[in-house]
Amino acid sequence: MPQYPDWLKKRVPESEQTARVRGLLQDCRLSTVCREARCPNQGECFADGTATFMILGEVCSRNCRFCAVSPGQPQSPDPDEPRRLAEAVRRMELEYAVVTSVTRDDLPDGGSGHFAEVVRRIQDGTGAEAEVLTPDFEGGREDVERVLQADPRVFNHNVETVPRLYPEVRSDADYGRSLGVLQMAAAREDGPLVKSGLMVGLGETQEELLQVFEDLLDAGCRMLTIGQYLRPTEDHYPIDRFVRPEQFEQLRDEALRMGFDAVASGPFVRSSYRAARMADAVAGRRAD
């Protein structure tokens, strides 16, 4: 494993709030992408009293080479999970909840019905707004529509990397299919804000990144996150380079210049990092 540069060293001390969030999640028997994907912002988010919930189990039906979530044969969805998740949102006093999932190609609807039920439980039962970060549902229009009908505030689906690297980095995914999922969400009248995310440091070029920016804009995506790829273990895809903070700023400025409404770009940025602030910023900009 390569030695991380100074700008990728981050330590957040434990706090009473951190312990409270961990205990509450354990009490409600909920998973988070913070823990399962080894997010570097876990301590910071828990200390702020937030977390990104991960539904449909802790085992993914795919085996992407960048992801720390365990691949394998998932168990059947827990029908009580939507209720417990909404209870956690209520107890955490969240006004904005981010929900993601493992990919569930083994399910007839890809888990979209479970996703929709979670969103409804959150928004109808707690008054909080929901942002979803979904898999591609193998491009199934009915599955995507099922989630959209639950009326999340933000629909997020990550393209993750440039199309040239898909065969090596996420061989079970398809770049065009992911763009199609975003197009479905963006085409919905009075639909959600549409968001996507990219990792850098996998071997992509500047020209390839700019082309992805253009493709996302053409698909109707107006919110973008860009973060450094961090190799979970030596068995995962290798890091090609560490992108310097000033280079992330340049990527953000270029994406905004091209037409995105909001861009979060930095070494530690992840899909759900400060998600509520990003959604509020876009809403405020559109209201002006």
C-alpha positions in Angstrom: 0.0 0.0 0.0 1.5 3.4 -0.9 2.2 6.0 1.8 -0.5 8.6 2.0 0.5 12.2 1.6 -0.1 14.7 4.4 -3.3 16.0 2.9 -4.9 12.6 3.2 -4.2 12.2 6.9 -7.3 12.8 9.0 -8.1 12.1 12.6 -11.2 13.1 14.4 -11.2 12.4 18.2 -14.0 10.3 19.7 -16.8 12.2 21.4 -19.9 11.5 23.4 -21.9 12.2 20.2 -19.9 9.7 18.2 -20.5 7.0 20.9 -24.2 7.9 21.0 -24.6 7.5 17.2 -22.8 4.2 17.2 -25.0 2.9 20.0 -28.2 4.1 18.4 -27.3 2.4 15.1 -26.5 -0.8 17.0 -29.7 -0.6 18.9 -31.8 -0.2 15.7 -29.7 -2.9 14.0 -28.8 -0.7 11.1 -25.8 -0.7 8.7 -24.0 2.3 7.4 -21.9 2.8 4.4 -19.7 4.8 6.7 -18.5 1.6 8.3 -19.0 -1.0 5.6 -17.2 1.0 3.0 -14.6 2.3 5.4 -15.4 5.9 4.8 -12.6 8.3 6.0 -15.3 10.8 7.1 -17.0 8.3 9.5 -15.7 9.9 12.7 -16.5 13.5 11.5 -20.1 12.6 10.5 -20.8 10.6 13.6 -19.5 13.4 15.7 -21.9 15.7 13.9 -24.8 13.3 14.7 -25.2 12.1 11.1 -24.7 8.8 9.2 -25.4 7.4 5.7 -27.7 4.4 6.1 -27.0 1.3 4.0 -30.1 -0.9 3.4 -30.7 -4.3 2.0 -27.9 -6.0 3.9 -24.1 -5.9 4.1 -23.3 -8.2 1.3 -23.3 -7.0 -2.4 -24.3 -9.2 -5.3 -21.4 -7.5 -7.4 -17.7 -7.4 -6.8 -16.4 -4.0 -7.9 -12.7 -3.8 -7.4 -12.8 -0.3 -5.8 -15.3 -1.1 -3.1 -14.8 -2.3 0.5 -18.3 -3.8 0.9 -18.2 -7.6 1.0 -19.4 -9.4 -2.1 -21.3 -12.7 -2.0 -24.8 -14.1 -1.7 -27.0 -11.6 0.1 -29.8 -12.6 2.5 -33.4 -11.8 1.9 -34.3 -8.2 2.7 -35.5 -7.5 6.2 -39.1 -6.2 6.0 -38.8 -4.4 9.3 -35.7 -2.4 8.2 -37.7 0.6 6.9 -39.4 1.0 10.2 -36.2 0.8 12.2 -34.4 3.2 9.9 -37.2 5.8 10.3 -37.0 5.3 14.0 -33.3 6.0 13.9 -33.9 9.2 11.9 -36.4 10.3 14.5 -34.1 9.5 17.4 -31.2 11.2 15.7 -33.4 14.2 15.1 -32.3 14.4 11.5 -33.9 16.8 9.0 -32.1 15.2 6.1 -31.3 11.5 5.7 -29.1 9.8 3.1 -29.9 6.2 2.2 -27.8 3.9 0.0 -27.6 0.2 -0.5 -25.6 -2.7 -1.7 -26.4 -3.8 -5.2 -29.1 -6.6 -5.3 -29.1 -8.1 -8.7 -30.5 -11.2 -7.1 -33.9 -9.6 -6.4 -36.6 -9.3 -9.1 -37.0 -5.6 -8.5 -33.3 -4.9 -7.6 -34.4 -3.8 -4.1 -36.3 -0.8 -5.5 -39.5 -1.5 -3.6 -37.5 -1.7 -0.4 -35.8 1.6 -1.3 -39.2 3.3 -1.9 -40.6 2.0 1.4 -37.6 3.4 3.3 -38.1 6.8 1.6 -41.8 6.9 2.4 -41.2 5.9 6.0 -38.6 8.6 6.5 -40.5 11.5 4.8 -44.0 10.6 5.9 -43.1 9.4 9.4 -40.5 11.8 10.5 -40.8 14.9 8.4 -37.1 14.6 7.3 -36.1 14.8 3.7 -34.5 11.8 2.0 -31.6 11.6 -0.5 -31.1 8.2 -2.2 -27.9 6.8 -3.6 -29.0 3.9 -5.7 -27.5 1.1 -7.7 -28.3 0.9 -11.4 -31.1 -1.6 -11.0 -29.6 -3.2 -14.2 -31.2 -0.3 -16.0 -34.8 -1.3 -15.3 -37.1 1.6 -15.9 -39.8 0.3 -13.7 -37.4 -0.1 -10.8 -36.0 3.4 -11.2 -39.6 4.8 -11.4 -40.6 2.9 -8.3 -37.9 4.8 -6.3 -38.8 8.1 -7.9 -42.5 7.7 -7.1 -41.5 7.8 -3.4 -40.5 11.4 -4.1 -37.0 11.6 -2.6 -35.5 15.1 -2.6 -32.3 14.0 -4.3 -31.7 11.0 -6.6 -28.1 10.1 -6.7 -26.4 7.4 -8.8 -22.7 7.4 -9.1 -20.9 6.7 -12.4 -17.8 6.3 -10.2 -15.1 6.5 -13.0 -14.5 7.1 -16.7 -15.9 4.5 -19.1 -12.4 3.2 -20.2 -11.8 1.9 -16.7 -15.2 0.2 -16.2 -14.0 -3.3 -17.4 -11.2 -3.3 -14.7 -12.9 -1.3 -11.9 -16.6 -2.2 -12.1 -16.9 -5.0 -14.6 -20.6 -5.7 -13.8 -21.7 -2.1 -14.5 -22.2 -0.2 -17.7 -21.4 3.5 -18.2 -24.2 4.1 -20.7 -26.6 2.2 -18.4 -25.7 4.5 -15.5 -26.2 7.6 -17.6 -29.6 6.2 -18.6 -30.6 5.8 -14.9 -29.7 9.5 -14.3 -31.7 10.5 -17.5 -34.8 8.7 -16.1 -34.6 10.7 -12.9 -33.9 14.0 -14.6 -36.8 13.5 -17.1 -39.4 13.2 -14.4 -41.7 16.2 -14.2 -41.3 18.0 -10.8 -38.8 15.3 -10.0 -35.8 15.3 -7.6 -32.5 17.0 -7.9 -30.2 14.7 -9.8 -26.7 13.9 -8.5 -23.7 11.7 -9.4 -20.2 11.1 -8.2 -16.7 10.3 -9.4 -13.5 8.9 -7.9 -10.2 10.2 -9.2 -6.7 8.6 -8.9 -7.6 5.4 -10.7 -5.7 6.3 -13.9 -8.1 8.5 -15.6 -7.0 11.5 -17.7 -8.1 15.1 -17.5 -9.7 14.8 -20.9 -11.7 11.7 -19.9 -13.0 13.5 -16.7 -14.2 16.5 -18.7 -16.0 14.2 -21.1 -17.7 12.5 -18.2 -18.7 16.0 -16.9 -20.3 16.7 -20.3 -22.0 13.4 -20.4 -23.5 13.9 -16.9 -24.8 17.3 -17.9 -26.3 15.9 -21.1 -28.1 13.3 -18.9 -29.7 16.0 -16.7 -27.4 15.7 -13.7 -26.6 19.1 -12.0 -24.9 18.0 -8.8 -21.5 16.4 -8.7 -19.1 15.0 -6.1 -15.4 14.3 -6.8 -13.1 12.5 -4.3 -9.9 10.7 -4.0 -10.0 6.9 -4.6 -8.5 5.1 -1.5 -7.7 1.5 -1.9 -9.4 -0.5 0.9 -7.0 -3.4 0.8 -4.1 -4.7 -1.3 -6.6 -7.0 -3.1 -8.5 -4.0 -4.5 -7.7 -1.9 -7.5 -4.4 0.0 -7.1 -4.1 3.7 -6.6 -2.6 5.3 -9.7 -2.0 8.7 -8.1 -2.9 11.1 -5.3 -4.7 14.2 -6.6 -3.5 17.3 -4.8 -6.1 19.6 -3.1 -5.5 22.4 -5.6 -6.2 20.0 -8.5 -9.6 19.2 -6.9 -10.3 22.9 -6.7 -9.5 23.2 -10.4 -11.9 20.3 -11.2 -14.6 21.9 -9.2 -14.2 25.3 -10.9 -14.2 23.6 -14.3 -17.4 21.6 -13.5 -19.2 24.7 -12.3 -18.1 26.6 -15.4 -19.5 23.8 -17.6 -22.9 24.1 -16.0 -23.3 22.1 -12.8 -25.3 23.8 -10.0 -23.2 22.4 -7.2 -19.9 20.6 -7.0 -18.1 19.2 -4.0 -14.6 18.3 -4.9 -11.8 17.4 -2.5 -9.6 14.5 -1.3 -12.1 13.4 1.4 -15.3 14.2 -0.5 -17.7 11.2 -0.8 -21.2 11.0 -2.3 -23.1 11.8 0.9 -20.5 14.2 2.4 -22.4 17.3 3.7 -25.3 16.2 1.4 -27.9 18.4 3.0 -25.8 21.6 2.6 -25.3 20.7 -1.1 -29.0 20.2 -1.7 -29.9 23.5 0.1 -27.3 25.3 -1.9 -28.8 24.2 -5.2 -32.3 25.0 -4.0 -31.2 28.5 -3.0 -29.5 29.1 -6.3 -32.5 28.0 -8.3 -34.8 30.2 -6.2 -32.7 33.4 -6.9 
